[in-house]
Amino acid sequence: MTTMETERHGQRSGPRADVPTVQGVLLGTPEIMTTYIAAFEQMAPHIRLSLPDAITDPESVTFALAWDPGAEDFRPYPHLRLVSSIAAGVNGILQSPSLPSDVPLMRIAGESQAQMMAGFVTWHVLWHHRRFGDYLDHQRQRHWQRLPKRDAADVRVGLLGAGRMGGAVARSLVALDYDVAIHSRSGRNLPAGVEGFSGEAGLERLSARSDILINLLPLTPQTRGILDAALFARMPRGAALIHVGRGEHLIEDDLLAALASGQLAAASLDVFAIEPLPQDHPFWRHERILVTPHDACDSTPPQVAQEVAKALQRLEQGQLPTSVVDREAGY
């Protein structure tokens, strides 16, 4: 196989002579982090990843790949030039006191991840719009009943969050003719056919028009607990919630109360304050809640390796990674 053919198939035969070797450290649960070693060896062999126990010269480490690192995990490595998450979320990394303040932190934000999220959320929108949960109940009862139809154009979908994933979700839903609106910091630069809202007043207006509300927000001090009784009360009676942001966005007791009163008809939950979700948690057995195990989208190890390699190349050229995190904003 020629060099061109090898690269076309997403493989590398070995490090190129003109690419400097980078020593990286894996910070987090070893069972999770070690899965990235083989991917980097294949996709970016000049980046050598090791667990902390295998690092013999901490001062040679210039890159850290992390997920929920410990409080002191960054301390042994004084020459870090880049820290990367293995996913879009960086909350666990930002919570580590030893994270150097002057080192760029990047998150994984590839287009394939956004498309995976768009497919997941679109499926749940269809689930609620077409009342497939009711059809499952009917099947269990062996009850033949066709339910009333509602045109997609008459279903108002609201999105909290307008990043890469929010844009992909919005475009997917607009293509199916849903009435889509997004609440974001600016309320501008949104996909075609999407109405924009911003600010506290905009949040109230968006929630009031959302037959289906989708949460895609990052976790910040401002967004923690945003899915609460007050927001649910502003939504149309019988609305549905799709929650794929962060577990701490949701006030769980407020959701259960809204479902019990009929203010909300149903909810899809993919993220939780405690994960794995405890076996005795009421969400598991609630007939109006659909639980998935924080699996809406994910970046594969090869995708992570490719994005990190591009980011390190940009650093060599004196540029920041394209997905560098604004630490004040939290994403």
C-alpha positions in Angstrom: 0.0 0.0 0.0 1.4 3.4 -1.0 1.7 6.3 1.5 -1.3 8.0 -0.1 -3.4 4.9 0.1 -2.4 4.3 3.7 -3.5 7.9 4.7 -6.7 7.5 2.8 -7.6 4.5 4.9 -7.0 6.4 8.1 -3.8 4.5 9.0 -0.2 5.5 9.6 2.8 3.2 9.0 5.0 5.1 11.5 6.0 8.6 12.6 7.2 10.9 9.8 10.8 12.1 10.2 9.8 15.8 10.0 7.2 15.5 12.8 8.5 16.1 16.3 7.7 13.4 18.9 5.3 14.5 21.6 5.2 12.8 25.0 1.7 12.7 26.4 0.2 11.5 29.7 -3.2 10.0 30.2 -5.0 11.5 33.2 -8.2 9.9 34.5 -9.6 6.4 35.0 -7.0 3.9 33.5 -9.8 1.7 32.1 -11.1 4.6 30.1 -7.9 6.3 29.2 -5.9 3.3 28.0 -8.3 2.8 25.1 -6.7 5.8 23.4 -3.2 4.4 23.3 -3.8 2.1 20.3 -5.7 4.8 18.4 -2.9 7.4 18.8 -0.3 4.8 17.7 -2.3 4.2 14.5 -3.5 7.7 13.7 -0.8 9.9 15.3 2.2 7.8 16.1 4.4 10.9 16.9 2.2 11.4 20.0 3.2 8.8 22.6 0.7 8.3 25.4 1.4 6.7 28.7 -0.3 6.4 32.1 1.4 8.3 34.9 3.0 5.2 36.4 4.9 4.7 33.1 6.2 8.2 32.9 9.9 8.2 33.8 10.6 11.8 33.0 7.7 14.0 33.9 9.5 17.1 32.6 9.4 15.6 29.1 5.6 15.5 29.1 4.1 18.4 27.0 0.6 17.1 26.4 -2.2 15.7 28.6 -5.3 13.8 27.5 -7.7 13.9 30.4 -11.2 12.9 31.6 -12.2 13.5 35.2 -8.5 13.9 36.5 -7.7 14.0 40.2 -7.0 17.2 42.1 -3.2 16.9 41.8 -2.9 15.0 38.6 -1.4 17.9 36.6 1.1 18.8 39.2 4.0 16.6 38.1 4.1 18.0 34.6 5.6 21.5 34.5 6.1 21.8 30.7 2.6 21.1 29.5 1.7 22.9 26.2 -1.8 21.5 25.7 -4.5 19.7 27.7 -7.4 18.0 25.8 -10.6 16.4 26.9 -11.7 13.1 25.2 -15.1 14.6 24.6 -17.0 17.9 24.3 -17.3 18.2 28.1 -14.5 19.8 30.2 -16.2 20.3 33.5 -14.3 17.5 35.3 -11.0 18.9 34.0 -11.8 22.5 35.0 -12.5 21.3 38.5 -9.0 20.0 39.0 -7.1 22.6 41.1 -3.8 21.6 39.5 -4.8 22.4 36.0 -2.3 25.0 34.8 -4.0 28.4 34.2 -1.7 29.3 31.3 -2.0 26.1 29.2 -4.7 25.9 26.5 -7.5 23.5 27.2 -9.3 22.0 24.2 -12.4 19.9 23.8 -13.3 17.5 21.1 -15.8 19.2 18.7 -15.7 17.3 15.4 -18.5 17.4 12.9 -19.1 13.6 13.2 -19.9 14.1 16.9 -22.4 16.8 16.1 -24.1 14.7 13.5 -24.3 11.8 15.9 -26.0 14.1 18.4 -28.3 15.4 15.7 -29.5 11.9 14.9 -30.0 11.0 18.5 -32.0 14.1 19.3 -34.1 13.9 16.1 -35.1 10.3 17.0 -36.3 11.6 20.4 -38.2 14.5 18.8 -40.0 12.0 16.6 -40.6 9.7 19.6 -42.5 12.5 21.4 -44.2 14.1 18.4 -45.5 10.8 17.1 -46.3 9.4 20.6 -44.4 6.2 20.1 -44.3 5.6 23.8 -48.1 5.3 23.7 -47.9 2.8 20.9 -45.6 0.7 23.0 -48.1 0.8 25.8 -50.8 -0.2 23.3 -48.7 -3.1 22.1 -48.2 -4.4 25.6 -52.0 -4.3 26.0 -52.6 -5.7 22.5 -54.7 -2.7 21.9 -55.2 -1.6 18.3 -55.6 2.2 18.1 -54.4 4.8 15.6 -53.5 8.1 17.4 -54.3 11.6 16.0 -51.6 13.0 13.7 -50.0 16.4 14.0 -48.0 18.0 11.2 -44.3 18.7 12.1 -44.8 22.3 11.1 -47.2 22.6 14.0 -44.7 21.3 16.5 -42.7 24.0 18.1 -39.2 22.8 19.1 -36.9 24.9 21.3 -33.2 24.4 21.7 -31.1 25.6 24.6 -27.6 26.0 23.2 -26.4 27.1 19.8 -22.9 25.6 19.4 -21.8 23.1 16.8 -24.2 20.4 18.1 -27.1 22.8 18.5 -26.6 23.9 14.9 -26.5 20.3 13.6 -29.7 19.4 15.6 -31.5 22.5 14.3 -30.7 21.8 10.7 -31.8 18.2 11.0 -35.2 19.3 12.5 -35.7 22.1 10.0 -35.2 19.6 7.2 -38.1 17.7 8.7 -40.3 20.8 8.7 -40.3 21.4 12.5 -40.8 25.0 13.8 -37.4 25.5 15.5 -36.1 28.2 17.7 -32.8 28.5 19.7 -31.9 30.4 22.8 -28.2 31.4 22.8 -26.0 34.1 24.3 -26.4 36.4 21.2 -29.5 35.0 19.5 -27.8 35.6 16.2 -25.8 33.7 13.5 -28.2 30.7 13.6 -29.0 28.2 10.9 -31.4 29.3 8.2 -35.1 29.0 9.1 -34.4 29.1 12.9 -35.7 31.9 15.2 -33.3 33.2 17.8 -33.7 34.3 21.4 -31.3 35.5 24.0 -31.3 36.8 27.6 -33.7 36.1 30.4 -36.7 37.4 28.6 -35.7 35.4 25.6 -35.5 32.2 27.7 -39.1 32.9 29.0 -40.3 33.3 25.4 -38.6 30.3 24.1 -39.9 28.0 26.9 -43.4 29.3 26.4 -43.3 28.3 22.7 -41.6 24.9 23.2 -43.9 21.9 22.7 -40.6 20.0 22.8 -37.6 21.5 24.7 -34.1 20.3 24.0 -31.3 21.1 26.4 -27.8 21.1 24.8 -26.2 23.6 27.2 -22.7 23.4 28.7 -22.6 23.4 32.5 -21.7 26.8 33.9 -22.7 28.6 37.2 -25.4 30.4 35.1 -26.9 27.2 33.7 -26.7 24.9 36.7 -30.3 24.1 37.7 -31.8 25.9 34.7 -34.3 23.0 34.1 -36.5 23.8 37.1 -40.1 24.2 38.2 -40.3 27.8 37.0 -39.1 26.9 33.5 -41.5 23.9 33.3 -44.4 26.0 34.3 -43.8 28.4 31.4 -43.9 25.6 28.9 -47.1 24.6 27.1 -49.1 22.1 29.2 -48.3 18.6 27.9 -44.9 19.5 26.5 -41.9 17.2 26.5 -38.3 17.6 27.6 -35.2 16.1 25.9 -32.2 16.5 28.2 -28.7 15.9 26.7 -26.7 18.6 28.4 -25.3 17.9 31.8 -26.9 16.2 34.7 -26.6 19.2 37.0 -28.8 21.3 34.7 -31.9 19.4 35.9 -33.7 19.8 39.2 -34.9 16.2 39.4 -37.7 16.7 41.9 -39.1 19.5 39.8 -39.3 17.3 36.8 -41.1 14.5 38.7 -43.6 17.0 40.0 -44.2 18.5 36.5 -44.8 15.0 35.1 -47.1 14.1 38.0 -49.2 17.2 37.5 -49.4 16.7 33.7 -47.6 20.0 33.0 -45.0 17.9 31.2 -46.2 14.8 29.3 -42.8 13.0 28.9 -39.1 13.4 29.1 -36.0 11.8 27.5 -33.0 11.9 29.8 -29.5 11.0 28.7 -27.5 12.8 31.5 -27.8 12.6 35.3 -26.3 14.3 38.4 -25.1 10.8 39.5 -23.8 8.4 36.9 -24.4 5.5 36.6 -27.9 6.2 37.6 -28.6 4.5 40.9 -30.7 1.3 40.5 -33.3 2.6 43.0 -33.7 5.9 41.3 -37.4 6.7 40.4 -36.4 7.6 36.8 -35.8 4.0 36.0 -39.4 2.9 36.5 -41.2 6.1 35.5 -43.6 5.3 32.7 -43.2 8.8 31.1 -39.4 9.0 31.3 -37.1 7.4 28.7 -33.6 6.8 30.1 -30.4 6.3 28.1 -26.9 5.9 29.7 -25.2 9.2 28.7 -24.8 7.8 25.2 -26.2 10.5 22.9 -22.9 11.0 21.1 -19.3 10.2 21.5 -16.0 10.8 19.7 -14.2 7.6 18.8 -10.6 7.3 19.9 -9.4 7.7 16.3 -11.3 10.9 16.0 -9.8 12.2 19.2 -6.3 11.3 17.9 -6.9 13.2 14.7 -8.2 16.3 16.4 -5.4 16.4 18.9 -2.8 15.9 16.2 -4.2 19.0 14.3 -4.3 21.0 17.5 -0.6 20.2 18.3 0.3 21.1 14.7 -1.4 24.5 15.2 0.5 25.1 18.4 3.8 24.4 16.5 2.7 27.0 14.0 2.0 29.5 16.8 -1.7 29.2 16.7 -4.3 28.1 19.3 -6.5 25.0 18.6 -9.8 25.8 17.0 -11.7 24.2 19.8 -9.9 25.9 22.7 -12.1 26.4 25.8 -13.0 29.8 27.2 -12.4 29.0 30.8 -14.6 31.9 32.1 -17.5 30.7 30.0 -16.8 27.1 30.8 -16.9 25.8 27.2 
